[in-house]
Amino acid sequence: MTGLPASTPAIQVSEEVAQAVADGRPVVALESTIFTHGLPRPRNLAVALEAERQLRGTGVVPATIGVHAGVPTVGLSTEQITELAAADGLDKVSLRDLPVVAALGRHGGTTVAATAFLAHRAGVRVFSTGGLGGVHFGASESFDESADMTTLAATPVTVISAGVKSILDIRATLERFETFNIPVIGYRTTRYPGFYVTDSGHEINFAVQSAEEAAGVIDARDRLDLPQAVLIANPVDPAKQLPPEELDGILTRAWAEAERQGITGNASTPFLLDHIQRDTHGRSLEVNVEVYRGNVRLGGEIATALAASGVRGGEAARTGGTGGSAAASTGA
């Protein structure tokens, strides 16, 4: 692929997504790395299309986000999703990578950071994902922290996740969220989930009991004109989690093997997640999919509650105008 012509829009927003945002109808953003990098074939495509069907079945418009042939796209078509799910050597695109892959005309799966940024630019207020990035163990020396955190500190979307990935330093990550003024709210719990497990062992201050309460928090954030994301922590069903004591043992073995092989930095996350999948004989993959289903479901409920509230965010909260910037994002 080569560079893009100057007439190519900086961000392509599908007509369906742009119209739904303009009409104030519920829309949920979905990231693409779950099917470009996170799941094996052919399960990756099945999960991606299932998430879209799940939302449409409740009257919510899905906005799967990724980079197709160098164009950051909000609302990938089924054909584009299928192509990205089958492609080899795709870039894993964080926010810093967007201009590079755009200029080089490359395909890419967008991370939480890039997806949140693109969703916000398109006026999409709710984003469902699996697990967030955060602070890695040893970050006091390596400075290995996910760009998800700094991006979410400056991007007023709502992110539904099952906590941060279990391989991360969850205590340190929660401290960083506090430093960045990012509210972390449990969905019907004040115990912070640990992705594969319902309870990471860490407590958070606030919980909401319904999608409507979550929508109220989001509307209050927008009325205050605060710049940061709202994080909704939605734990996996306890009956479907990995047994916590089993996960502790797996993580101990995974870290030991990573140290033995000299795996560090960016290579550590895929190595550790692969180790967990192999050690559980694929059961962790089923938990991953279950986590995602639950977050997509809750994202749809919150987006629907927001649409019912009639407040569209940003300037709309103060002036009654249309929130977001979908029109700007579809332009050249």
Disulfide bonds with the S-S distance in Angstrom:
none
